[in-house]
Amino acid sequence: MNEGWSGDDYLILFDEAESERLTEGYGVRQILPGLTVVGLLGWDDFILRNDGGQLFRAPTVPLVQRYVESLSEVPAPSRLTQDHRFTGKIKWYTQPLVFGGDPSAEQNIIWIDIAKHQELVQWWNSKYAEVARE
């Protein structure tokens, strides 16, 4: 895992083995078949790649096809500027924005590790799918 700043964006980039494991851990293949997680962009979006090598970005919640957008490139891991304040941490909104969470409210922000992030992404996407069906 490589992480750091690229301009105004904080990125977490995964190596090949991590990508496979995390794609499964986040449940991405069930929602977006053919896409693999290769990183996180700005803590809120996945960086995804298809089998042809094309890059995409999509919000972690809601992870639905209509929000998948093309992404031109991702910087090489060596070009990221490390920031030890954030190493191993992912910013998470306790109430995701799509459910009315306020991105500027300090009480809505917590810092979690990648295992907890996978758990919360799956849980909130399940909730989103449940609400969308109703």
VEXDREN-2710 file (C-alpha; in Angstrom, 1 decimal):
% VEXDREN-2710
k/r/px/py/pz
1/MET/0.0/0.0/0.0
2/ASN/1.3/3.4/-1.0
3/GLU/-0.3/6.6/0.2
4/GLY/0.2/10.3/0.1
5/TRP/-0.8/13.6/-1.5
6/SER/-1.0/14.3/-5.3
7/GLY/-1.8/17.9/-5.5
8/ASP/-5.0/18.5/-3.4
9/ASP/-6.0/14.8/-3.4
10/TYR/-4.9/12.2/-0.8
11/LEU/-4.5/8.8/-2.5
12/ILE/-4.1/5.3/-1.2
13/LEU/-2.8/3.0/-3.9
14/PHE/-2.9/-0.8/-3.6
15/ASP/-0.4/-3.3/-5.1
16/GLU/-1.7/-6.2/-7.2
17/ALA/-2.3/-8.6/-4.3
18/GLU/-4.0/-6.0/-2.1
19/SER/-6.2/-5.0/-5.1
20/GLU/-7.5/-8.6/-5.4
21/ARG/-8.1/-9.0/-1.7
22/LEU/-9.7/-5.6/-1.2
23/THR/-11.9/-5.9/-4.3
24/GLU/-13.4/-9.0/-2.6
25/GLY/-13.4/-7.4/0.8
26/TYR/-15.3/-4.4/-0.4
27/GLY/-17.8/-6.5/-2.4
28/VAL/-17.1/-4.6/-5.5
29/ARG/-17.4/-7.6/-7.9
30/GLN/-20.9/-8.2/-6.8
31/ILE/-21.9/-4.6/-7.5
32/LEU/-19.6/-3.7/-10.4
33/PRO/-18.6/-6.9/-12.2
34/GLY/-15.4/-6.6/-14.2
35/LEU/-13.9/-3.8/-12.1
36/THR/-11.1/-4.1/-9.6
37/VAL/-10.2/-1.7/-6.7
38/VAL/-6.8/-0.2/-7.2
39/GLY/-7.0/2.6/-4.6
40/LEU/-8.8/5.3/-2.9
41/LEU/-9.0/8.9/-4.1
42/GLY/-9.6/11.6/-1.5
43/TRP/-10.9/8.9/1.0
44/ASP/-14.4/9.1/-0.5
45/ASP/-13.9/7.5/-3.9
46/PHE/-12.6/4.2/-5.2
47/ILE/-10.1/4.1/-8.0
48/LEU/-11.1/1.2/-10.2
49/ARG/-9.7/-0.5/-13.2
50/ASN/-11.3/-2.8/-15.8
51/ASP/-9.7/-5.8/-17.5
52/GLY/-8.6/-3.5/-20.3
53/GLY/-6.6/-1.3/-18.0
54/GLN/-9.0/1.7/-18.2
55/LEU/-9.3/3.7/-14.9
56/PHE/-12.5/4.9/-13.3
57/ARG/-13.6/6.5/-10.1
58/ALA/-16.8/5.9/-8.1
59/PRO/-18.0/6.9/-4.7
60/THR/-17.5/4.2/-2.0
61/VAL/-21.1/4.9/-1.0
62/PRO/-23.3/4.6/-3.0
63/LEU/-21.3/2.2/-5.1
64/VAL/-23.6/2.0/-8.2
65/GLN/-23.0/2.0/-11.9
66/ARG/-24.5/5.4/-12.6
67/TYR/-21.8/7.2/-10.6
68/VAL/-18.8/5.5/-12.2
69/GLU/-16.8/8.0/-14.1
70/SER/-13.7/7.8/-16.3
71/LEU/-10.4/8.7/-14.7
72/SER/-7.6/9.7/-17.0
73/GLU/-4.6/8.6/-14.8
74/VAL/-3.3/7.9/-11.4
75/PRO/0.1/9.1/-10.3
76/ALA/2.9/6.6/-9.8
77/PRO/3.2/5.7/-6.1
78/SER/6.7/7.2/-6.1
79/ARG/5.2/10.6/-6.9
80/LEU/3.0/10.7/-3.9
81/THR/4.0/13.1/-1.1
82/GLN/3.8/11.1/2.2
83/ASP/2.0/12.7/5.2
84/HIS/2.5/10.6/8.3
85/ARG/-0.5/12.3/10.0
86/PHE/-2.7/10.2/7.7
87/THR/-0.7/7.0/7.2
88/GLY/-3.0/4.0/7.8
89/LYS/-6.1/6.2/8.3
90/ILE/-9.1/6.7/6.2
91/LYS/-11.5/9.6/6.8
92/TRP/-15.1/8.3/7.1
93/TYR/-18.4/10.1/7.5
94/THR/-20.4/8.4/10.3
95/GLN/-23.5/9.4/8.3
96/PRO/-22.5/9.2/4.6
97/LEU/-23.3/12.2/2.5
98/VAL/-25.9/10.3/0.4
99/PHE/-27.8/9.7/3.6
100/GLY/-27.8/13.4/4.6
101/GLY/-24.4/13.6/6.4
102/ASP/-22.7/16.9/6.7
103/PRO/-19.2/16.8/5.3
104/SER/-18.1/19.8/7.3
105/ALA/-19.4/18.7/10.7
106/GLU/-16.6/17.5/12.9
107/GLN/-18.9/15.1/14.7
108/ASN/-19.6/13.4/11.4
109/ILE/-15.9/12.5/10.8
110/ILE/-14.0/9.6/12.2
111/TRP/-10.7/8.1/11.2
112/ILE/-10.6/4.3/10.7
113/ASP/-8.4/1.6/9.3
114/ILE/-8.9/-0.3/6.1
115/ALA/-10.5/-3.3/7.7
116/LYS/-13.2/-1.1/9.4
117/HIS/-13.5/0.8/6.1
118/GLN/-14.4/-2.4/4.2
119/GLU/-17.0/-3.3/6.8
120/LEU/-18.6/0.1/6.7
121/VAL/-18.6/0.4/2.9
122/GLN/-20.3/-3.0/2.6
123/TRP/-22.9/-2.1/5.4
124/TRP/-23.8/1.3/4.0
125/ASN/-24.0/0.0/0.4
126/SER/-26.3/-2.7/1.6
127/LYS/-28.5/-0.1/3.3
128/TYR/-28.5/2.0/0.1
129/ALA/-29.6/-1.0/-2.0
130/GLU/-32.3/-1.7/0.6
131/VAL/-33.6/1.8/0.5
132/ALA/-33.4/2.0/-3.3
133/ARG/-35.6/-1.1/-3.6
134/GLU/-38.4/0.4/-1.4
END
